[in-house]
Amino acid sequence: MTEENESYENADYLYFEPEETAGGLEMDLEEDVRNRFVGLVEDRYASAEQARDFDETRWLKAYHNFRGIYNKNVRFRESEKSKVFVKVTKTKVLAAFGQLVDVIFGTGQFPIGVRETQLPEGIAKYTHLEAGGTGIETSAPSYKEPAEEKEAEGPKPISPYDVGYAGDGRDEPLKAGATLTATKDVLSVAIEEAGIQFAEGASPDPQVLERSPAKEMARNMQTLIHDQIEESGGSSELRNALLEAALFGTGIVKGPFNYNKTLSRWTVDEDGERSYDPLEVRVPRIEFVSIWDFFPDPSATSIEDCEYIVHRHKMNKSQLRALTKMPFFNKDAIRGCLQMGPNYNEKDYEHELKDDQRTEDYGAAQFEVLEYWGIMDAEYAREVGMALPDEVDDLDEVQVNAWVSNGKLLRGVVNPFTPYRLPYNAFPYERNPYSFFGIGVAENMDDSQQIMNGHARMAIDNLALAGSLVFDVDESALVGGQSMDIYPGKVFRRQAGMPGQAIHGVKFPNTSQENMMMFDKFRQLADEQTGIPSYSHGQTGVQSMTRTASGMSMLLGAASLNIKTVIKNIDDFLLKPLGEAYYQWNMQFFEGELDIQGDLEVRAMGTNSLMQKEVRSQRLTMFLQTAQNPAIAPFVKISKIVSELAYSLDLDPDEILNDPEEAAIMAQIIGAQNVGQGNGEPTGAAGQQPGAMGGLEGAPQQPPELGATGTGGGNIGTGTVPQAGESEFTG
């Protein structure tokens, strides 16, 4: 193992060059070993490709229905003139795709959440200030003379009123002009300087500052994952996968894997000159994988059951050469592969996917590269140069990643992820429990699409026939040699003495209405088969319950039941595994300073966004009003309700709401302001501002005009009548 390879022990992939040998026989044996390894990979790829034939047939039919193209095997009768294709499948697929995109991206926050476990291990769930007379005062401050403060015994309690704000000389309580962030920072420094420590456990006193380290770590991890997905363009990759899931029934997302991203950075030297100084950072990245290039283990029904996965790449010479710059690729093997020439052969389905039905082989200058992830015998792994621990027996299996092309091993590495995992996530639109690949919208309505096409063609052919006259001509009654062209003013010459009419117009019956009735019937059947009603994606015309807003809301609510099962599949097979993969990647490779250590769990939140936001916000508002009851208030966490209410209104709770520490500081500030107003100049009557009765503030106050009744224009009340036995009772 070279020194260069030793420096890559903690990198993404590990590749170990085999030791050089002097004898030609030994080199031949080494090449034979590599051929055995490559042959095993190619055999597994061939098995996976053969097992996928039936699925490829289903996908081609779905693609043709989506594009509105008749299969080349479809034959029309000579009497059929119309070859119209009504693309209802395209409308349904795009409607399903739009619903999925709205659920995943419509809330403004990616639906992957990270939270602490119920009983976190290795980190405290709650901490609070230690008891012993040192803490943050939660009542209104009592101002003392300087002499009294010096005589006070013991450490002075830290209060946010004592820290002041910039420019006040630290001699006045906080005012509205002080920023909350600055106050919180100064308070934290004051707590640290005072040597105050947090004890593990929830606070027995609600007024004592309490923190949740486990929750803080979960928030840091969630924010980091969302930022990584956004900066690496993960949203666009997921949209492509969602489209294939709606169309073919299965979407594939690869990653996260290591990606060196270049950050544009400009620096300024001492002379004030700017220079471009880019910075490369290692970030996680996900990418969309087409279902046509994905070959899983034939015996598996999910990613967890797969022993191996083969990802087929189509590369040109430049792309193949670029692999030499990637970590741990064998440059000599790539050079030999280029010398052997292109080896890419187009599959049958690739010819079908070409819109222009090209017959030329444009893949002649391309290379087929197979990316293999899965198990391999430890004996084969050691023979090709992979370093394995001594405790791993040759009969054991290890997880490897291999790149193969033209019979050469371009890269052979041990799976770099800890714990081992296959970096692919396959999620079904509608799950088939007995197959790896799911069922899409196009396949569900295939029969309805074919019947709608048939009735549409018959209706058009019938209209073409019934819309014009067909003539019945008795040629024996006409003079021979005449032209049979029909046009206005045409004159036909009859034979002399022949009785009866020579030319008759025949009108065929119009059956297009019956055909279109059948068309509409099977369009409704397509709504049932797909679970996507036509009115949900803009069908024109008003019918029955859709005349009113409440009826439309009921229908849309019922229609969302089908999409909920699809979102649940995305939660279980994409969002949750993807979030866990990001969590594991950050724990293994993240090099930043953010504190993300903790006992955390990943949850998918796709189904939470299905509830109507308006309905959810109304319910939360009603519950918040109910919680104002003094008998119920002690049992309700108001902060949680306010946070959920902000989220339902598309507002970021972290941006607009204070955390418990900030809320405590704000309560102190508001309390100080109230105390200051109570100790200051007296206010006017209820509902009046100071100085309102006398005009300008500070002007002499004039007594109010009482009017003729002496009540100031008010009603005269009876007051409190003295009762018998009281001092003022005279009766």
Secondary structure in CASP SS format (residue, H / E / C, confidence):
PFRMAT SS
TARGET T0000
AUTHOR 0000-0000-0000
METHOD secondary structure of the structure
MODEL  1
M C 1.00
T C 1.00
E H 1.00
E H 1.00
N H 1.00
E H 1.00
S C 1.00
Y C 1.00
E C 1.00
N C 1.00
A C 1.00
D C 1.00
Y C 1.00
L E 1.00
Y E 1.00
F C 1.00
E C 1.00
P C 1.00
E C 1.00
E C 1.00
T C 1.00
A C 1.00
G C 1.00
G H 1.00
L H 1.00
E H 1.00
M H 1.00
D H 1.00
L H 1.00
E H 1.00
E H 1.00
D H 1.00
V H 1.00
R H 1.00
N H 1.00
R H 1.00
F H 1.00
V H 1.00
G H 1.00
L H 1.00
V H 1.00
E H 1.00
D H 1.00
R H 1.00
Y H 1.00
A H 1.00
S H 1.00
A H 1.00
E H 1.00
Q H 1.00
A C 1.00
R C 1.00
D H 1.00
F H 1.00
D H 1.00
E H 1.00
T H 1.00
R H 1.00
W H 1.00
L H 1.00
K H 1.00
A H 1.00
Y H 1.00
H H 1.00
N H 1.00
F H 1.00
R H 1.00
G C 1.00
I C 1.00
Y C 1.00
N C 1.00
K C 1.00
N C 1.00
V C 1.00
R C 1.00
F C 1.00
R C 1.00
E C 1.00
S C 1.00
E C 1.00
K C 1.00
S C 1.00
K C 1.00
V C 1.00
F C 1.00
V C 1.00
K C 1.00
V H 1.00
T H 1.00
K H 1.00
T H 1.00
K H 1.00
V H 1.00
L H 1.00
A H 1.00
A H 1.00
F H 1.00
G H 1.00
Q H 1.00
L H 1.00
V H 1.00
D H 1.00
V H 1.00
I H 1.00
F H 1.00
G C 1.00
T C 1.00
G C 1.00
Q C 1.00
F C 1.00
P C 1.00
I E 1.00
G E 1.00
V E 1.00
R E 1.00
E E 1.00
T C 1.00
Q C 1.00
L C 1.00
P C 1.00
E C 1.00
G C 1.00
I C 1.00
A C 1.00
K C 1.00
Y C 1.00
T E 1.00
H E 1.00
L E 1.00
E C 1.00
A C 1.00
G C 1.00
G C 1.00
T C 1.00
G C 1.00
I E 1.00
E C 1.00
T C 1.00
S C 1.00
A C 1.00
P C 1.00
S C 1.00
Y C 1.00
K C 1.00
E C 1.00
P H 1.00
A H 1.00
E H 1.00
E H 1.00
K H 1.00
E H 1.00
A C 1.00
E C 1.00
G C 1.00
P C 1.00
K C 1.00
P C 1.00
I E 1.00
S C 1.00
P H 1.00
Y H 1.00
D H 1.00
V H 1.00
G C 1.00
Y C 1.00
A C 1.00
G C 1.00
D C 1.00
G C 1.00
R C 1.00
D C 1.00
E C 1.00
P C 1.00
L C 1.00
K C 1.00
A C 1.00
G C 1.00
A C 1.00
T C 1.00
L H 1.00
T H 1.00
A H 1.00
T H 1.00
K H 1.00
D H 1.00
V H 1.00
L H 1.00
S H 1.00
V H 1.00
A H 1.00
I H 1.00
E H 1.00
E H 1.00
A C 1.00
G C 1.00
I C 1.00
Q C 1.00
F E 1.00
A E 1.00
E E 1.00
G C 1.00
A C 1.00
S C 1.00
P C 1.00
D C 1.00
P C 1.00
Q C 1.00
V C 1.00
L C 1.00
E E 1.00
R E 1.00
S C 1.00
P H 1.00
A H 1.00
K H 1.00
E H 1.00
M H 1.00
A H 1.00
R H 1.00
N H 1.00
M H 1.00
Q H 1.00
T H 1.00
L H 1.00
I H 1.00
H H 1.00
D H 1.00
Q H 1.00
I H 1.00
E H 1.00
E H 1.00
S C 1.00
G C 1.00
G H 1.00
S H 1.00
S H 1.00
E H 1.00
L H 1.00
R H 1.00
N H 1.00
A H 1.00
L H 1.00
L H 1.00
E H 1.00
A H 1.00
A H 1.00
L H 1.00
F H 1.00
G C 1.00
T E 1.00
G E 1.00
I E 1.00
V E 1.00
K E 1.00
G E 1.00
P E 1.00
F E 1.00
N E 1.00
Y E 1.00
N E 1.00
K E 1.00
T E 1.00
L E 1.00
S C 1.00
R C 1.00
W E 1.00
T E 1.00
V E 1.00
D C 1.00
E C 1.00
D C 1.00
G C 1.00
E C 1.00
R E 1.00
S E 1.00
Y E 1.00
D C 1.00
P C 1.00
L E 1.00
E E 1.00
V E 1.00
R E 1.00
V E 1.00
P E 1.00
R E 1.00
I E 1.00
E E 1.00
F E 1.00
V E 1.00
S C 1.00
I H 1.00
W H 1.00
D H 1.00
F E 1.00
F E 1.00
P E 1.00
D C 1.00
P C 1.00
S C 1.00
A C 1.00
T C 1.00
S C 1.00
I H 1.00
E H 1.00
D H 1.00
C C 1.00
E C 1.00
Y E 1.00
I E 1.00
V E 1.00
H E 1.00
R E 1.00
H E 1.00
K E 1.00
M E 1.00
N C 1.00
K H 1.00
S H 1.00
Q H 1.00
L H 1.00
R H 1.00
A H 1.00
L H 1.00
T H 1.00
K H 1.00
M C 1.00
P C 1.00
F C 1.00
F C 1.00
N C 1.00
K H 1.00
D H 1.00
A H 1.00
I H 1.00
R H 1.00
G H 1.00
C H 1.00
L H 1.00
Q H 1.00
M H 1.00
G C 1.00
P C 1.00
N C 1.00
Y C 1.00
N C 1.00
E C 1.00
K C 1.00
D H 1.00
Y H 1.00
E H 1.00
H H 1.00
E H 1.00
L H 1.00
K C 1.00
D C 1.00
D C 1.00
Q C 1.00
R C 1.00
T C 1.00
E C 1.00
D C 1.00
Y C 1.00
G C 1.00
A C 1.00
A C 1.00
Q C 1.00
F E 1.00
E E 1.00
V E 1.00
L E 1.00
E E 1.00
Y E 1.00
W E 1.00
G E 1.00
I E 1.00
M E 1.00
D E 1.00
A H 1.00
E H 1.00
Y H 1.00
A H 1.00
R H 1.00
E H 1.00
V C 1.00
G C 1.00
M C 1.00
A C 1.00
L C 1.00
P C 1.00
D C 1.00
E C 1.00
V C 1.00
D C 1.00
D C 1.00
L C 1.00
D C 1.00
E E 1.00
V E 1.00
Q E 1.00
V E 1.00
N E 1.00
A E 1.00
W E 1.00
V E 1.00
S E 1.00
N C 1.00
G C 1.00
K E 1.00
L E 1.00
L E 1.00
R E 1.00
G E 1.00
V E 1.00
V E 1.00
N C 1.00
P C 1.00
F C 1.00
T C 1.00
P C 1.00
Y C 1.00
R C 1.00
L C 1.00
P C 1.00
Y E 1.00
N E 1.00
A E 1.00
F E 1.00
P E 1.00
Y C 1.00
E E 1.00
R C 1.00
N C 1.00
P C 1.00
Y C 1.00
S C 1.00
F C 1.00
F C 1.00
G C 1.00
I E 1.00
G C 1.00
V H 1.00
A H 1.00
E H 1.00
N H 1.00
M C 1.00
D H 1.00
D H 1.00
S H 1.00
Q H 1.00
Q H 1.00
I H 1.00
M H 1.00
N H 1.00
G H 1.00
H H 1.00
A H 1.00
R H 1.00
M H 1.00
A H 1.00
I H 1.00
D H 1.00
N H 1.00
L H 1.00
A H 1.00
L H 1.00
A H 1.00
G C 1.00
S C 1.00
L C 1.00
V E 1.00
F E 1.00
D E 1.00
V E 1.00
D C 1.00
E H 1.00
S H 1.00
A H 1.00
L E 1.00
V C 1.00
G C 1.00
G C 1.00
Q C 1.00
S C 1.00
M C 1.00
D C 1.00
I C 1.00
Y C 1.00
P C 1.00
G C 1.00
K C 1.00
V C 1.00
F C 1.00
R C 1.00
R E 1.00
Q C 1.00
A C 1.00
G C 1.00
M C 1.00
P C 1.00
G C 1.00
Q C 1.00
A C 1.00
I E 1.00
H E 1.00
G E 1.00
V E 1.00
K C 1.00
F C 1.00
P C 1.00
N C 1.00
T C 1.00
S H 1.00
Q H 1.00
E H 1.00
N H 1.00
M H 1.00
M H 1.00
M H 1.00
F H 1.00
D H 1.00
K H 1.00
F H 1.00
R H 1.00
Q H 1.00
L H 1.00
A H 1.00
D H 1.00
E H 1.00
Q H 1.00
T H 1.00
G C 1.00
I C 1.00
P C 1.00
S H 1.00
Y H 1.00
S H 1.00
H H 1.00
G C 1.00
Q C 1.00
T C 1.00
G C 1.00
V C 1.00
Q C 1.00
S H 1.00
M H 1.00
T H 1.00
R H 1.00
T C 1.00
A H 1.00
S H 1.00
G H 1.00
M H 1.00
S H 1.00
M H 1.00
L H 1.00
L H 1.00
G H 1.00
A H 1.00
A H 1.00
S H 1.00
L H 1.00
N H 1.00
I H 1.00
K H 1.00
T H 1.00
V H 1.00
I H 1.00
K H 1.00
N H 1.00
I H 1.00
D H 1.00
D H 1.00
F H 1.00
L H 1.00
L H 1.00
K H 1.00
P H 1.00
L H 1.00
G H 1.00
E H 1.00
A H 1.00
Y H 1.00
Y H 1.00
Q H 1.00
W H 1.00
N H 1.00
M H 1.00
Q H 1.00
F H 1.00
F C 1.00
E C 1.00
G C 1.00
E C 1.00
L C 1.00
D C 1.00
I C 1.00
Q C 1.00
G C 1.00
D C 1.00
L E 1.00
E E 1.00
V E 1.00
R E 1.00
A E 1.00
M C 1.00
G C 1.00
T H 1.00
N H 1.00
S H 1.00
L H 1.00
M C 1.00
Q C 1.00
K H 1.00
E H 1.00
V H 1.00
R H 1.00
S H 1.00
Q H 1.00
R H 1.00
L H 1.00
T H 1.00
M H 1.00
F H 1.00
L H 1.00
Q H 1.00
T H 1.00
A C 1.00
Q C 1.00
N C 1.00
P C 1.00
A C 1.00
I C 1.00
A H 1.00
P H 1.00
F H 1.00
V C 1.00
K C 1.00
I H 1.00
S H 1.00
K H 1.00
I H 1.00
V H 1.00
S H 1.00
E H 1.00
L H 1.00
A H 1.00
Y H 1.00
S H 1.00
L C 1.00
D C 1.00
L C 1.00
D C 1.00
P H 1.00
D H 1.00
E H 1.00
I H 1.00
L C 1.00
N C 1.00
D C 1.00
P H 1.00
E H 1.00
E H 1.00
A H 1.00
A H 1.00
I H 1.00
M H 1.00
A H 1.00
Q H 1.00
I H 1.00
I H 1.00
G H 1.00
A H 1.00
Q H 1.00
N H 1.00
V H 1.00
G H 1.00
Q H 1.00
G H 1.00
N H 1.00
G C 1.00
E C 1.00
P C 1.00
T C 1.00
G C 1.00
A C 1.00
A C 1.00
G C 1.00
Q C 1.00
Q C 1.00
P C 1.00
G C 1.00
A C 1.00
M C 1.00
G C 1.00
G C 1.00
L C 1.00
E C 1.00
G C 1.00
A C 1.00
P C 1.00
Q C 1.00
Q C 1.00
P C 1.00
P C 1.00
E C 1.00
L C 1.00
G C 1.00
A C 1.00
T C 1.00
G C 1.00
T C 1.00
G C 1.00
G C 1.00
G C 1.00
N C 1.00
I C 1.00
G C 1.00
T C 1.00
G C 1.00
T C 1.00
V C 1.00
P C 1.00
Q C 1.00
A C 1.00
G C 1.00
E C 1.00
S C 1.00
E C 1.00
F C 1.00
T C 1.00
G C 1.00
END
